[in-house]
Amino acid sequence: MDAYLAYTIEVYITEALWWVLLVVKVFALGDSIIRKDEFFVAADKQNKVFWLLLLGVFLFLHIVFRNSAFLNMIGTVAALVYLIDVRPTLRAMHQR
């Protein structure tokens, strides 16, 4: 495999990963928008404003600072914490 082909494959993988992580962050932010603030407080998961600011800022940083792996990683962790920990709790409270 020559160096150019390896570089091209790396560029496509990086681009695809960037888009996947963007979708994850948009989904987390969108989900936090539709949840009621009372559920966040009752579930003891910070509050809605905290999650909206956190997810919104990191989504903005993801788009603006496209090549910043460090900021992207922190934002991805925040979005995954919301999706794995907070969202299921809020959904369970909504179904009651």
C-alpha positions in Angstrom: 0.0 0.0 0.0 1.5 3.3 -0.9 1.5 6.3 1.4 -1.0 8.3 -0.7 -3.6 5.5 -0.5 -3.1 5.1 3.3 -3.5 8.9 3.7 -6.7 8.9 1.6 -8.1 6.1 3.7 -7.3 7.9 6.9 -8.9 11.1 5.6 -12.2 9.2 4.8 -12.2 7.5 8.1 -11.6 10.7 10.0 -14.3 12.5 8.0 -16.8 9.7 8.6 -16.0 9.7 12.3 -16.4 13.5 12.5 -19.9 13.2 11.0 -20.9 10.3 13.3 -19.9 12.3 16.4 -21.7 15.4 15.1 -24.9 13.3 14.8 -24.4 12.0 18.3 -24.0 15.5 19.7 -27.0 16.9 17.7 -29.2 14.0 18.9 -28.1 14.5 22.5 -28.8 18.2 22.3 -32.1 17.7 20.6 -33.2 15.1 23.2 -32.3 17.4 26.0 -34.4 20.2 24.4 -37.6 18.2 24.5 -37.3 16.9 28.1 -39.0 18.9 30.9 -36.8 20.7 33.4 -38.7 19.1 36.3 -37.5 15.7 35.2 -33.8 16.7 35.3 -34.2 18.0 38.9 -36.3 15.1 40.1 -33.8 12.6 38.6 -30.9 14.6 40.3 -29.1 14.9 37.0 -28.1 18.6 37.2 -30.7 20.7 35.4 -31.9 21.3 31.9 -30.0 24.6 31.5 -26.7 22.9 32.5 -27.2 20.1 29.9 -28.3 22.5 27.2 -25.3 24.8 27.7 -22.9 21.9 27.9 -24.1 20.0 24.9 -24.7 23.2 22.9 -21.2 24.6 23.6 -19.5 21.4 22.6 -21.6 21.0 19.5 -20.6 24.6 18.5 -16.9 23.8 19.3 -17.2 20.5 17.3 -18.2 22.5 14.2 -16.0 25.6 14.6 -12.8 23.8 15.8 -13.1 20.9 13.4 -9.6 19.6 13.9 -9.4 19.9 17.7 -9.4 16.3 18.8 -9.1 17.3 22.5 -12.3 19.4 22.4 -14.1 16.9 20.3 -13.2 14.1 22.7 -14.5 16.1 25.8 -17.7 17.0 23.9 -18.2 13.4 22.9 -17.8 12.2 26.5 -20.4 14.8 27.6 -22.9 13.7 24.9 -22.4 10.0 25.7 -22.8 10.6 29.5 -26.1 12.3 28.6 -27.2 9.5 26.3 -26.1 6.6 28.5 -26.9 8.0 32.0 -29.3 10.9 31.9 -31.6 10.1 29.0 -32.7 6.7 30.1 -33.6 8.1 33.6 -35.6 10.9 32.0 -37.4 8.6 29.7 -38.3 6.3 32.5 -39.7 9.3 34.5 -41.7 10.4 31.4 -43.4 7.0 31.1 -44.7 7.0 34.6 
